[in-house]
Amino acid sequence: MEKIIQVYLPLLILSIILSCKGASASTQKLDLVQSKLFDLSSSRNFHDWLIHPYFEKDIFLKKSFFIFSRSPSFLDFYNQIRTGDSTKITEAISNTAGTPNLLNFKLETSFEKRLFHHSFSFSSNQFLFINPNTPTVLDSLMNHTLAGKTSKRFFFNRSGILIIPQITYGLRKSMNKSFSINDLLIEQPDQTLSNFKWIFFSELNLLLDINFKILNLTLDFKSFPLINRDYIYWSLVSGLKSKKFYSPFKSPYFSSLDFFFNTTPISGSNNDKLKTTRYGTNLYLNKYLNFNVFFLESNKMGFIFTYKNKNLSFSLHSYEKTYLDEYSFKKRGIDFNYKF
């Protein structure tokens, strides 16, 4: 433990210094929903990104990972505003005012070499929103990210402590722009971001998990900027997860379950701390099927239904959140991992 502290404490101090020096007046603090668009590149998996710090015992096996998630109306809305037809654009904006539209996807492959875990990914995140207070303006925030991650797992069996430091690095291009109806007749949001430059970035993630008799305590320091010239969205996630409770009888509904709770008490972004609360339960139906029911922002319900075998996991998800405290949106999608 002392050796690890000696190695990584200077790195943490250096990251803070670089972050303070690199954060300029043009560096924008993102809110909770927007932050999720950018920290997808450094997240370990879909579950970890959406609701709860999460890791697997065999995390360093070779694997591929894919996630696709979107609001139901995103593609229809995007196609309408890309037509250049004033009637269709006006109608689309009128029908979609107050409805945040999001799309996320990520493709990643990972492997272990020289005692370190490495992964490479491409992710794309897109956000379109029309505030009813300014109904003739479309706000857009999009990014494409090519990222690499290098991490190392340290497990201390006697104390039950797991530490995973991770460095994320790569290239990102992004668009943060508002369009009026007249603008959309001439120029539309471009999903490819072909006219924007790639910018180098680097981030630090540090996960600490302590294994107690009845539960696990997790602290996850996410997306802290080592080099950052565009957006601020780092956070410290704290979480509790119970051990599995096994059914004392043969239940047709589940063989075991556990509970989790987590929140984000500290962040560098404009997060409403109360809205970062997430809690729920994992119902293990059998050795292959898992049904995860959770609540975001205290009362917004979601679920993840997962099939998992030795080499493959596949899940469907649906959840609801709010943007700017009042505008509700729903997302649905899939994710899968294949280990080879």
ZAMARKOL-531316 format. One record per residue (C-alpha): residue number from 1; residue in one letter; x, y, z. Coordinates in pm, 1 decimal. Example, Ala and Ser with C-alpha at 12.3 -4.5 7.8 and 13.67 -1.06 7.14 Angstrom:
<recs>
+-----+----+----------+----------+----------+
:   i : aa :     east :    north :       up :
+-----+----+----------+----------+----------+
:   1 :  A :   1230.0 :   -450.0 :    780.0 :
:   2 :  S :   1367.0 :   -106.0 :    714.0 :
+-----+----+----------+----------+----------+
</recs>
This chain:
<recs>
+-----+----+----------+----------+----------+
:   i : aa :     east :    north :       up :
+-----+----+----------+----------+----------+
:   1 :  M :      0.0 :      0.0 :      0.0 :
:   2 :  E :    276.7 :    244.7 :     92.2 :
:   3 :  K :    450.3 :    178.3 :   -238.0 :
:   4 :  I :    130.2 :    248.6 :   -432.0 :
:   5 :  I :     77.1 :    575.8 :   -247.6 :
:   6 :  Q :    435.7 :    677.9 :   -324.4 :
:   7 :  V :    379.1 :    611.0 :   -694.8 :
:   8 :  Y :     33.7 :    757.1 :   -745.6 :
:   9 :  L :     18.6 :   1044.9 :   -497.2 :
:  10 :  P :    266.4 :   1254.1 :   -701.9 :
:  11 :  L :     57.4 :   1175.2 :  -1009.9 :
:  12 :  L :   -257.5 :   1298.4 :   -837.7 :
:  13 :  I :    -84.7 :   1618.7 :   -720.9 :
:  14 :  L :     50.7 :   1675.8 :  -1070.8 :
:  15 :  S :   -294.3 :   1627.3 :  -1220.8 :
:  16 :  I :   -442.1 :   1888.2 :   -989.1 :
:  17 :  I :   -169.3 :   2137.5 :  -1083.3 :
:  18 :  L :   -213.3 :   2073.5 :  -1454.5 :
:  19 :  S :   -589.3 :   2096.5 :  -1421.3 :
:  20 :  C :   -569.0 :   2431.3 :  -1243.9 :
:  21 :  K :   -323.8 :   2565.6 :  -1502.0 :
:  22 :  G :   -511.1 :   2422.2 :  -1797.8 :
:  23 :  A :   -857.4 :   2543.8 :  -1699.2 :
:  24 :  S :   -900.1 :   2875.6 :  -1876.3 :
:  25 :  A :  -1188.4 :   3115.6 :  -1904.7 :
:  26 :  S :  -1300.3 :   2925.0 :  -2214.4 :
:  27 :  T :  -1320.6 :   2593.4 :  -2026.9 :
:  28 :  Q :  -1690.0 :   2525.2 :  -1972.7 :
:  29 :  K :  -1842.6 :   2350.2 :  -1674.6 :
:  30 :  L :  -2099.9 :   2095.5 :  -1784.8 :
:  31 :  D :  -2415.2 :   1992.1 :  -1602.6 :
:  32 :  L :  -2501.6 :   1636.0 :  -1503.4 :
:  33 :  V :  -2660.6 :   1530.0 :  -1832.8 :
:  34 :  Q :  -2393.0 :   1693.0 :  -2046.9 :
:  35 :  S :  -2115.6 :   1545.4 :  -1831.6 :
:  36 :  K :  -2234.4 :   1195.5 :  -1919.9 :
:  37 :  L :  -2167.4 :   1275.0 :  -2285.9 :
:  38 :  F :  -1797.7 :   1316.8 :  -2213.5 :
:  39 :  D :  -1712.5 :   1069.1 :  -1936.3 :
:  40 :  L :  -1833.2 :    773.7 :  -2146.2 :
:  41 :  S :  -1484.8 :    749.1 :  -2300.6 :
:  42 :  S :  -1317.3 :    680.2 :  -1963.0 :
:  43 :  S :  -1586.8 :    456.5 :  -1809.7 :
:  44 :  R :  -1507.3 :     87.9 :  -1762.7 :
:  45 :  N :  -1843.6 :    -43.5 :  -1882.3 :
:  46 :  F :  -2205.1 :     57.6 :  -1932.8 :
:  47 :  H :  -2321.8 :    -16.5 :  -1577.2 :
:  48 :  D :  -2035.1 :    186.5 :  -1434.1 :
:  49 :  W :  -2115.6 :    478.3 :  -1667.0 :
:  50 :  L :  -2487.8 :    493.9 :  -1597.9 :
:  51 :  I :  -2555.1 :    415.3 :  -1233.2 :
:  52 :  H :  -2292.9 :    259.6 :  -1007.1 :
:  53 :  P :  -1914.0 :    211.7 :   -980.8 :
:  54 :  Y :  -1865.9 :   -139.2 :  -1108.8 :
:  55 :  F :  -1587.4 :   -385.0 :  -1177.4 :
:  56 :  E :  -1548.3 :   -753.0 :  -1258.9 :
:  57 :  K :  -1303.0 :  -1006.6 :  -1126.0 :
:  58 :  D :  -1198.0 :  -1089.3 :  -1480.5 :
:  59 :  I :  -1187.1 :   -727.4 :  -1594.5 :
:  60 :  F :   -845.8 :   -772.3 :  -1760.1 :
:  61 :  L :   -943.6 :  -1046.6 :  -1999.8 :
:  62 :  K :   -936.8 :   -958.2 :  -2367.1 :
:  63 :  K :  -1276.1 :   -826.7 :  -2466.4 :
:  64 :  S :  -1480.1 :   -606.9 :  -2696.8 :
:  65 :  F :  -1748.5 :   -373.9 :  -2567.8 :
:  66 :  F :  -2032.1 :   -193.3 :  -2744.8 :
:  67 :  I :  -2306.5 :     39.5 :  -2625.4 :
:  68 :  F :  -2582.7 :    214.3 :  -2816.6 :
:  69 :  S :  -2836.1 :    432.6 :  -2638.8 :
:  70 :  R :  -3070.2 :    705.2 :  -2762.9 :
:  71 :  S :  -3384.2 :    903.4 :  -2698.0 :
:  72 :  P :  -3675.6 :    760.3 :  -2901.2 :
:  73 :  S :  -3724.9 :   1083.4 :  -3099.3 :
:  74 :  F :  -3358.7 :   1167.2 :  -3169.9 :
:  75 :  L :  -3322.4 :   1032.1 :  -3524.5 :
:  76 :  D :  -3657.8 :   1165.9 :  -3646.6 :
:  77 :  F :  -3582.5 :   1510.2 :  -3505.8 :
:  78 :  Y :  -3227.8 :   1517.1 :  -3645.0 :
:  79 :  N :  -3342.8 :   1412.1 :  -3991.8 :
:  80 :  Q :  -3608.4 :   1684.6 :  -3994.4 :
:  81 :  I :  -3373.9 :   1969.4 :  -3905.5 :
:  82 :  R :  -3121.9 :   1845.4 :  -4164.6 :
:  83 :  T :  -3366.6 :   1886.8 :  -4454.9 :
:  84 :  G :  -3309.8 :   2261.6 :  -4504.8 :
:  85 :  D :  -3687.4 :   2293.2 :  -4550.4 :
:  86 :  S :  -3818.0 :   2585.9 :  -4341.5 :
:  87 :  T :  -4163.8 :   2430.8 :  -4296.5 :
:  88 :  K :  -4027.3 :   2096.6 :  -4172.6 :
:  89 :  I :  -3767.7 :   2264.8 :  -3950.8 :
:  90 :  T :  -4026.1 :   2497.4 :  -3791.9 :
:  91 :  E :  -4265.3 :   2206.1 :  -3732.9 :
:  92 :  A :  -3991.4 :   1984.2 :  -3586.7 :
:  93 :  I :  -3875.2 :   2258.5 :  -3349.2 :
:  94 :  S :  -4231.5 :   2335.2 :  -3241.6 :
:  95 :  N :  -4306.1 :   1966.2 :  -3170.5 :
:  96 :  T :  -3980.2 :   1897.8 :  -2985.6 :
:  97 :  A :  -3942.3 :   2207.6 :  -2766.5 :
:  98 :  G :  -3869.5 :   2102.3 :  -2406.9 :
:  99 :  T :  -3763.4 :   1747.6 :  -2503.9 :
: 100 :  P :  -3390.1 :   1674.6 :  -2471.3 :
: 101 :  N :  -3268.8 :   1446.0 :  -2748.4 :
: 102 :  L :  -2957.2 :   1236.1 :  -2690.4 :
: 103 :  L :  -2763.1 :    965.3 :  -2867.2 :
: 104 :  N :  -2456.8 :    775.5 :  -2738.1 :
: 105 :  F :  -2251.7 :    491.4 :  -2874.9 :
: 106 :  K :  -1913.8 :    343.4 :  -2796.7 :
: 107 :  L :  -1702.1 :     63.1 :  -2939.7 :
: 108 :  E :  -1404.1 :    -58.5 :  -2738.3 :
: 109 :  T :  -1151.5 :   -339.5 :  -2740.8 :
: 110 :  S :   -916.0 :   -423.5 :  -2454.0 :
: 111 :  F :   -628.7 :   -652.6 :  -2368.4 :
: 112 :  E :   -359.1 :   -710.9 :  -2106.4 :
: 113 :  K :     10.7 :   -661.8 :  -2177.3 :
: 114 :  R :    313.0 :   -616.9 :  -1950.9 :
: 115 :  L :     98.9 :   -634.0 :  -1635.8 :
: 116 :  F :   -119.6 :   -344.1 :  -1747.2 :
: 117 :  H :   -468.4 :   -339.3 :  -1889.0 :
: 118 :  H :   -499.6 :   -144.0 :  -2214.6 :
: 119 :  S :   -803.1 :    -49.5 :  -2418.0 :
: 120 :  F :   -883.9 :    158.2 :  -2723.3 :
: 121 :  S :  -1223.5 :    300.7 :  -2811.4 :
: 122 :  F :  -1424.8 :    528.0 :  -3034.0 :
: 123 :  S :  -1728.5 :    700.3 :  -2882.6 :
: 124 :  S :  -1980.3 :    951.3 :  -3011.5 :
: 125 :  N :  -2224.2 :   1156.3 :  -2804.0 :
: 126 :  Q :  -2486.4 :   1395.1 :  -2933.6 :
: 127 :  F :  -2727.0 :   1628.8 :  -2757.4 :
: 128 :  L :  -2997.1 :   1848.7 :  -2912.9 :
: 129 :  F :  -3235.4 :   2065.6 :  -2710.5 :
: 130 :  I :  -3481.8 :   2348.4 :  -2765.7 :
: 131 :  N :  -3557.1 :   2545.9 :  -2451.5 :
: 132 :  P :  -3925.6 :   2655.8 :  -2450.7 :
: 133 :  N :  -3806.8 :   2994.0 :  -2320.5 :
: 134 :  T :  -3617.6 :   3043.3 :  -2649.3 :
: 135 :  P :  -3825.9 :   2831.7 :  -2888.3 :
: 136 :  T :  -3653.8 :   2951.3 :  -3205.6 :
: 137 :  V :  -3305.8 :   2837.3 :  -3097.3 :
: 138 :  L :  -3162.3 :   2486.1 :  -3110.6 :
: 139 :  D :  -2880.3 :   2411.3 :  -2863.6 :
: 140 :  S :  -2637.0 :   2137.8 :  -2965.9 :
: 141 :  L :  -2346.2 :   1966.8 :  -2791.7 :
: 142 :  M :  -2167.0 :   1685.5 :  -2972.9 :
: 143 :  N :  -1834.0 :   1507.7 :  -2950.1 :
: 144 :  H :  -1633.0 :   1229.2 :  -3112.1 :
: 145 :  T :  -1356.4 :   1073.5 :  -2902.8 :
: 146 :  L :  -1069.1 :    840.2 :  -2989.7 :
: 147 :  A :   -935.2 :    724.7 :  -2654.4 :
: 148 :  G :   -684.6 :    488.3 :  -2504.4 :
: 149 :  K :   -684.7 :    371.8 :  -2142.6 :
: 150 :  T :   -408.5 :    219.1 :  -1934.7 :
: 151 :  S :   -486.2 :     81.0 :  -1591.0 :
: 152 :  K :   -350.4 :   -150.8 :  -1326.1 :
: 153 :  R :   -536.3 :   -356.3 :  -1068.9 :
: 154 :  F :   -401.8 :   -387.8 :   -712.7 :
: 155 :  F :   -586.6 :   -623.2 :   -478.2 :
: 156 :  F :   -486.7 :   -674.0 :   -114.9 :
: 157 :  N :   -649.6 :   -996.8 :     -5.4 :
: 158 :  R :   -594.3 :   -960.4 :    369.8 :
: 159 :  S :   -755.0 :   -617.6 :    392.4 :
: 160 :  G :  -1005.4 :   -667.2 :    108.4 :
: 161 :  I :   -895.3 :   -348.0 :    -67.8 :
: 162 :  L :   -902.1 :   -309.0 :   -444.9 :
: 163 :  I :   -738.1 :    -11.1 :   -616.8 :
: 164 :  I :   -755.7 :     56.2 :   -990.1 :
: 165 :  P :   -574.5 :    368.7 :  -1114.7 :
: 166 :  Q :   -641.7 :    449.8 :  -1479.1 :
: 167 :  I :   -504.4 :    704.2 :  -1724.1 :
: 168 :  T :   -723.6 :    796.7 :  -2021.8 :
: 169 :  Y :   -570.7 :    979.2 :  -2316.7 :
: 170 :  G :   -673.7 :   1054.8 :  -2670.4 :
: 171 :  L :   -815.9 :   1293.2 :  -2926.8 :
: 172 :  R :  -1153.6 :   1460.1 :  -2914.0 :
: 173 :  K :  -1342.2 :   1700.4 :  -3133.4 :
: 174 :  S :  -1660.9 :   1867.3 :  -3019.4 :
: 175 :  M :  -1925.8 :   2119.3 :  -3115.8 :
: 176 :  N :  -2108.1 :   2341.3 :  -2867.8 :
: 177 :  K :  -2325.4 :   2567.3 :  -3078.2 :
: 178 :  S :  -2672.7 :   2719.2 :  -3095.1 :
: 179 :  F :  -2866.5 :   2743.0 :  -3421.6 :
: 180 :  S :  -3157.7 :   2973.3 :  -3500.2 :
: 181 :  I :  -3420.4 :   2865.0 :  -3752.5 :
: 182 :  N :  -3253.7 :   3087.5 :  -4012.2 :
: 183 :  D :  -2917.6 :   2927.3 :  -3933.6 :
: 184 :  L :  -3064.6 :   2581.4 :  -3990.3 :
: 185 :  L :  -3171.4 :   2678.4 :  -4342.0 :
: 186 :  I :  -2806.2 :   2738.4 :  -4429.0 :
: 187 :  E :  -2609.0 :   2514.2 :  -4190.3 :
: 188 :  Q :  -2725.3 :   2211.9 :  -3992.1 :
: 189 :  P :  -2563.6 :   2021.3 :  -3703.1 :
: 190 :  D :  -2320.7 :   1775.5 :  -3860.0 :
: 191 :  Q :  -2292.1 :   1440.8 :  -3682.2 :
: 192 :  T :  -1950.6 :   1380.1 :  -3836.8 :
: 193 :  L :  -1807.2 :   1710.3 :  -3699.5 :
: 194 :  S :  -1596.4 :   1721.4 :  -4014.2 :
: 195 :  N :  -1514.3 :   2092.6 :  -3978.4 :
: 196 :  F :  -1381.7 :   2068.9 :  -3623.0 :
: 197 :  K :  -1025.4 :   2000.8 :  -3511.7 :
: 198 :  W :   -908.4 :   1711.3 :  -3296.0 :
: 199 :  I :   -785.3 :   1823.0 :  -2950.8 :
: 200 :  F :   -562.0 :   1611.7 :  -2726.4 :
: 201 :  F :   -685.7 :   1535.8 :  -2373.5 :
: 202 :  S :   -583.1 :   1319.8 :  -2079.5 :
: 203 :  E :   -770.8 :   1219.6 :  -1763.7 :
: 204 :  L :   -720.7 :   1030.5 :  -1439.1 :
: 205 :  N :   -962.3 :    775.5 :  -1294.8 :
: 206 :  L :   -900.5 :    617.4 :   -955.9 :
: 207 :  L :  -1127.7 :    349.1 :   -811.8 :
: 208 :  L :  -1103.9 :    234.7 :   -448.4 :
: 209 :  D :  -1319.1 :    -56.7 :   -332.8 :
: 210 :  I :  -1317.7 :   -184.3 :     26.3 :
: 211 :  N :  -1466.7 :   -525.7 :     92.1 :
: 212 :  F :  -1646.4 :   -546.9 :    427.9 :
: 213 :  K :  -1833.7 :   -845.3 :    567.4 :
: 214 :  I :  -2182.6 :   -738.4 :    458.8 :
: 215 :  L :  -2114.0 :   -473.7 :    193.6 :
: 216 :  N :  -1861.4 :   -306.3 :    -35.3 :
: 217 :  L :  -1771.7 :     60.6 :     -6.8 :
: 218 :  T :  -1657.0 :    219.9 :   -332.5 :
: 219 :  L :  -1503.4 :    557.6 :   -413.0 :
: 220 :  D :  -1460.6 :    634.4 :   -781.9 :
: 221 :  F :  -1267.6 :    946.4 :   -883.1 :
: 222 :  K :  -1377.7 :    992.9 :  -1245.3 :
: 223 :  S :  -1248.4 :   1192.3 :  -1542.6 :
: 224 :  F :  -1018.0 :   1424.9 :  -1350.4 :
: 225 :  P :   -834.9 :   1634.3 :  -1614.1 :
: 226 :  L :   -463.0 :   1597.6 :  -1659.7 :
: 227 :  I :   -479.0 :   1795.0 :  -1984.3 :
: 228 :  N :   -807.9 :   1963.4 :  -2063.0 :
: 229 :  R :   -880.5 :   2268.1 :  -2275.1 :
: 230 :  D :  -1250.3 :   2246.1 :  -2340.0 :
: 231 :  Y :  -1486.3 :   2109.8 :  -2071.0 :
: 232 :  I :  -1493.4 :   2032.9 :  -1697.4 :
: 233 :  Y :  -1693.8 :   1727.9 :  -1586.5 :
: 234 :  W :  -1489.8 :   1533.5 :  -1326.7 :
: 235 :  S :  -1666.7 :   1382.9 :  -1025.9 :
: 236 :  L :  -1615.9 :   1174.2 :   -712.1 :
: 237 :  V :  -1875.1 :    897.3 :   -687.5 :
: 238 :  S :  -1929.4 :    723.4 :   -353.9 :
: 239 :  G :  -2122.0 :    398.7 :   -341.1 :
: 240 :  L :  -2239.1 :    116.5 :   -117.1 :
: 241 :  K :  -2332.0 :   -229.4 :   -240.0 :
: 242 :  S :  -2458.1 :   -512.6 :    -23.4 :
: 243 :  K :  -2345.3 :   -872.2 :    -47.6 :
: 244 :  K :  -2581.3 :  -1110.3 :   -222.2 :
: 245 :  F :  -2883.6 :  -1230.5 :    -27.3 :
: 246 :  Y :  -2966.9 :  -1586.1 :   -130.8 :
: 247 :  S :  -3321.6 :  -1713.9 :   -141.0 :
: 248 :  P :  -3381.6 :  -1971.5 :    139.6 :
: 249 :  F :  -3631.5 :  -2152.8 :    -82.0 :
: 250 :  K :  -3668.0 :  -2231.6 :   -449.1 :
: 251 :  S :  -3810.3 :  -1910.4 :   -588.2 :
: 252 :  P :  -3935.4 :  -1890.1 :   -948.7 :
: 253 :  Y :  -3842.2 :  -1520.0 :   -951.4 :
: 254 :  F :  -3483.8 :  -1498.2 :   -828.1 :
: 255 :  S :  -3199.3 :  -1699.5 :   -677.4 :
: 256 :  S :  -3028.7 :  -1403.9 :   -506.7 :
: 257 :  L :  -3029.5 :  -1024.7 :   -492.8 :
: 258 :  D :  -2824.5 :   -732.3 :   -370.3 :
: 259 :  F :  -2882.3 :   -360.8 :   -312.8 :
: 260 :  F :  -2678.6 :    -54.4 :   -397.9 :
: 261 :  F :  -2679.5 :    318.6 :   -327.3 :
: 262 :  N :  -2447.1 :    586.5 :   -456.5 :
: 263 :  T :  -2418.2 :    962.5 :   -494.2 :
: 264 :  T :  -2172.4 :   1227.1 :   -613.2 :
: 265 :  P :  -2088.2 :   1457.5 :   -322.7 :
: 266 :  I :  -1808.0 :   1640.2 :   -506.0 :
: 267 :  S :  -1772.6 :   1736.7 :   -871.0 :
: 268 :  G :  -1607.2 :   1998.6 :  -1085.6 :
: 269 :  S :  -1916.5 :   2047.5 :  -1298.3 :
: 270 :  N :  -2249.4 :   2219.7 :  -1240.4 :
: 271 :  N :  -2417.7 :   1913.0 :  -1092.2 :
: 272 :  D :  -2712.4 :   1939.6 :   -859.5 :
: 273 :  K :  -2589.7 :   1709.6 :   -581.8 :
: 274 :  L :  -2941.2 :   1587.7 :   -499.6 :
: 275 :  K :  -2987.9 :   1472.0 :   -859.3 :
: 276 :  T :  -2680.1 :   1248.1 :   -845.7 :
: 277 :  T :  -2843.9 :   1002.1 :   -603.0 :
: 278 :  R :  -2891.7 :    655.7 :   -754.8 :
: 279 :  Y :  -3011.4 :    338.3 :   -585.5 :
: 280 :  G :  -3163.0 :      4.5 :   -672.4 :
: 281 :  T :  -3136.3 :   -372.3 :   -663.9 :
: 282 :  N :  -2991.3 :   -651.5 :   -876.4 :
: 283 :  L :  -3217.5 :   -954.3 :   -906.2 :
: 284 :  Y :  -3019.6 :  -1261.0 :  -1012.6 :
: 285 :  L :  -3285.4 :  -1478.2 :  -1173.7 :
: 286 :  N :  -3042.9 :  -1763.1 :  -1242.4 :
: 287 :  K :  -2678.2 :  -1807.2 :  -1344.1 :
: 288 :  Y :  -2743.6 :  -1641.5 :  -1680.4 :
: 289 :  L :  -3012.7 :  -1376.4 :  -1626.8 :
: 290 :  N :  -2996.0 :  -1059.4 :  -1419.6 :
: 291 :  F :  -3264.8 :   -793.2 :  -1381.7 :
: 292 :  N :  -3141.1 :   -460.6 :  -1245.5 :
: 293 :  V :  -3402.8 :   -211.7 :  -1122.7 :
: 294 :  F :  -3278.5 :    133.3 :  -1024.5 :
: 295 :  F :  -3389.8 :    489.0 :   -956.4 :
: 296 :  L :  -3218.6 :    803.4 :  -1080.6 :
: 297 :  E :  -3278.6 :   1145.3 :   -923.0 :
: 298 :  S :  -3469.7 :    970.7 :   -641.3 :
: 299 :  N :  -3782.5 :    888.7 :   -840.7 :
: 300 :  K :  -3696.2 :    827.0 :  -1206.2 :
: 301 :  M :  -3712.2 :    452.7 :  -1262.8 :
: 302 :  G :  -3496.8 :    249.0 :  -1497.0 :
: 303 :  F :  -3401.5 :   -110.9 :  -1563.7 :
: 304 :  I :  -3128.1 :   -322.1 :  -1722.7 :
: 305 :  F :  -3209.2 :   -676.8 :  -1829.4 :
: 306 :  T :  -2892.7 :   -881.7 :  -1886.2 :
: 307 :  Y :  -2806.5 :  -1223.1 :  -2025.6 :
: 308 :  K :  -2453.5 :  -1338.3 :  -1943.4 :
: 309 :  N :  -2256.8 :  -1653.8 :  -2008.3 :
: 310 :  K :  -1887.3 :  -1738.8 :  -2004.1 :
: 311 :  N :  -1792.1 :  -1529.5 :  -2309.0 :
: 312 :  L :  -2081.0 :  -1296.0 :  -2378.0 :
: 313 :  S :  -2304.7 :  -1053.1 :  -2194.8 :
: 314 :  F :  -2593.1 :   -874.6 :  -2363.0 :
: 315 :  S :  -2837.4 :   -630.2 :  -2206.7 :
: 316 :  L :  -3133.7 :   -407.1 :  -2283.1 :
: 317 :  H :  -3185.6 :    -86.6 :  -2086.9 :
: 318 :  S :  -3441.6 :    186.8 :  -2039.7 :
: 319 :  Y :  -3431.3 :    483.8 :  -1803.4 :
: 320 :  E :  -3559.6 :    837.0 :  -1749.0 :
: 321 :  K :  -3385.6 :   1154.9 :  -1637.3 :
: 322 :  T :  -3446.5 :   1530.8 :  -1634.8 :
: 323 :  Y :  -3251.2 :   1817.3 :  -1785.9 :
: 324 :  L :  -3238.1 :   2163.5 :  -1621.8 :
: 325 :  D :  -3453.2 :   2026.9 :  -1336.5 :
: 326 :  E :  -3775.5 :   2015.8 :  -1536.8 :
: 327 :  Y :  -3742.9 :   1869.5 :  -1885.1 :
: 328 :  S :  -3788.0 :   1494.0 :  -1880.4 :
: 329 :  F :  -3639.3 :   1255.4 :  -2134.0 :
: 330 :  K :  -3622.2 :    879.3 :  -2174.5 :
: 331 :  K :  -3346.1 :    667.0 :  -2323.7 :
: 332 :  R :  -3340.3 :    310.8 :  -2448.6 :
: 333 :  G :  -3063.6 :    101.0 :  -2590.4 :
: 334 :  I :  -2839.4 :   -203.3 :  -2584.8 :
: 335 :  D :  -2489.5 :   -293.9 :  -2477.4 :
: 336 :  F :  -2283.6 :   -608.0 :  -2499.5 :
: 337 :  N :  -1941.5 :   -743.7 :  -2406.9 :
: 338 :  Y :  -1769.4 :  -1027.5 :  -2587.9 :
: 339 :  K :  -1460.8 :  -1189.6 :  -2434.5 :
: 340 :  F :  -1222.6 :  -1371.6 :  -2664.1 :
+-----+----+----------+----------+----------+
</recs>
